[in-house]
Amino acid sequence: MARDAIQIQLEANEARINNMDQRITERLDRITATLETVGGRIETITNSIDGLTVQVVQMNAGVKQTAKSLDRLVEAIDRQTETINTQIQAINGHLQVSQQQSANISELSKLVATQAATVDFLIRRTSA
């Protein structure tokens, strides 16, 4: 009877661990998708800068107008950089949470193994 209760507890712990593992995997998938999105945005900004550089070289006659356009572009890049930095901080926070959850799962796994060993010891001891 005690063995059944222990087995039920072990199965419940395993289910919790599997649930946590699934949640961590889902979070890591979302973080990966976010990182890919950030990478795309950086590539878009880089492409925009490259295009603007070509236009500046070709537009000698409109230097003043080009300078104003570049000032506006720099402001937009600064805003994008701030946005990217904010997203990177958020991603780092998610990574830290995931790493902590992974550590928690590892500790729980060790605890379950220790409990199983203790249960086996107690069962052997009471059987003798």
Long-range contacts (C-beta under 8 A, 24 or more apart in sequence): 3-119, 3-123, 6-119, 9-115, 10-112, 10-115, 10-116, 10-119, 13-108, 13-112, 13-115, 14-112, 16-108, 17-105, 17-108, 17-109, 17-112, 20-101, 20-104, 20-105, 20-108, 21-105, 23-101, 24-98, 24-101, 24-102, 24-105, 27-94, 27-97, 27-98, 27-101, 28-98, 30-94, 31-91, 31-94, 31-95, 31-98, 34-87, 34-90, 34-91, 35-91, 38-84, 38-87, 38-88, 38-91, 41-80, 41-84, 42-84, 45-77, 45-80, 48-73, 49-73, 49-77
